[in-house]
Amino acid sequence: MTERGPGEPLRRPSAQLVAEAEARVRAIGVDEAAALLENPTVAFVDVRDPREIAREGMIPGALKGPRGLLDFWVDPQSPYYNSRFDDGRALLLYCSLGWRSVLTAQTLLDMGRDDVAHLAGGFTAWRAAGHPVEGG
């Protein structure tokens, strides 16, 4: 292991990882996403922490797929496989601002899910645009 002192810069900081993912993952704007809300070929997936969802609400009909579990839930070879996330629909991931969702989408692309995009600006942009929200 390499020694890195507390507070010293990381070799690949989170901002760099997000920028790399944004260059690769398709971003869908909130108005385009709103038009997909009733599309039966698209599943919205909320990758936020359950406490965020409880506090702020979510996009109506979205699946809850926390970032730390989604990679396992989409993998048919995983003991945690959940067919709700692998039912033939494209996945439109979102989080609060778009950082976690773009990183998660990149992971799913790396795993072989080519039908993945993320919501540009995340749930914050969705709500600011006046699109529907349930719960919260």
Order of alpha helices (4+ residues) and beta strands (2+ residues): alpha-beta-alpha-beta-alpha-beta-alpha-beta-alpha-beta-alpha
